[in-house]
Amino acid sequence: MVTPAPPGLHITTSCTISSSFAMTNVVELKVGLHCDDCIKKILKAIKKIQDIETYNVDTQLNKVTVTGNVTAEQVIRVLHKIGKNATAWEQLTSN
């Protein structure tokens, strides 16, 4: 049984992986972060993406940020494979 995160709980998880990359992009996505299991699945999937430098999961904003030699499409595709819907953050802020 999945236990939802308590209301008002704010969890930010981030990691920095040191290495040098030719190109660094910042990918910001809106992702449904409903429970601890969701967050664990997302972190596990993101860690498998090649050429990432950092990642951050902000449960208060339902926001996932990944930096490195990656595109939004790559990260969205990885999240879709684990059953998570993801939308580019700038699409949400430009409306």
C-alpha positions in Angstrom: 0.0 0.0 0.0 1.3 3.4 -0.9 1.2 6.1 1.8 0.8 9.6 0.5 3.1 12.3 1.7 1.6 14.3 4.6 0.0 17.6 3.5 2.4 20.5 3.6 5.4 18.2 3.5 8.2 19.8 1.4 10.9 17.4 0.3 13.7 18.6 -1.9 16.1 15.9 -3.1 19.1 16.8 -5.2 22.4 15.3 -6.3 25.5 16.6 -8.0 27.6 14.3 -10.2 31.0 15.8 -10.9 32.3 15.4 -14.4 32.9 17.7 -17.4 30.5 17.9 -20.2 30.6 19.6 -23.6 27.1 21.0 -23.3 25.0 21.7 -20.2 21.2 22.2 -20.4 18.8 22.8 -17.6 15.6 20.8 -18.0 12.7 21.8 -15.7 9.5 19.6 -15.7 6.2 19.6 -14.0 5.7 16.0 -12.7 3.0 14.6 -10.3 4.8 13.7 -7.1 2.1 12.1 -5.0 4.0 9.8 -2.6 7.4 8.6 -1.5 7.2 5.7 -4.0 6.6 8.1 -6.8 9.7 10.1 -5.8 11.8 7.0 -5.5 10.8 5.8 -8.9 11.5 9.2 -10.5 14.9 9.4 -8.8 15.8 5.9 -9.9 14.9 6.6 -13.5 16.7 10.0 -13.6 19.9 8.5 -12.2 20.1 6.1 -15.1 20.1 9.0 -17.7 23.6 9.4 -19.2 25.4 12.7 -19.1 23.5 14.3 -16.2 25.4 16.6 -13.8 22.7 17.4 -11.2 19.1 16.6 -10.5 16.6 18.1 -8.1 13.1 17.0 -7.1 10.9 19.6 -5.4 7.7 18.1 -4.0 6.2 21.4 -3.0 6.2 22.6 -6.6 5.9 19.1 -8.2 9.0 20.1 -10.2 11.9 18.0 -11.4 15.1 19.8 -12.6 17.9 18.0 -14.4 21.1 19.6 -15.7 23.6 18.1 -18.1 23.9 17.0 -21.7 20.2 16.1 -21.9 17.1 17.4 -23.5 13.6 17.8 -22.1 12.4 15.2 -24.5 14.9 12.7 -23.2 13.9 13.2 -19.6 10.1 13.2 -20.4 10.6 9.9 -22.3 12.3 8.3 -19.3 9.5 9.5 -17.0 6.8 8.3 -19.3 8.4 4.8 -19.3 7.8 4.6 -15.5 4.2 5.9 -15.9 4.7 9.5 -14.9 3.3 12.4 -17.0 5.7 15.3 -17.4 5.3 18.7 -18.9 8.0 21.3 -19.7 8.0 23.9 -17.0 8.3 26.9 -19.4 5.1 25.8 -21.1 3.3 26.2 -17.8 4.8 29.6 -17.0 4.3 31.1 -20.5 0.5 30.7 -20.5 
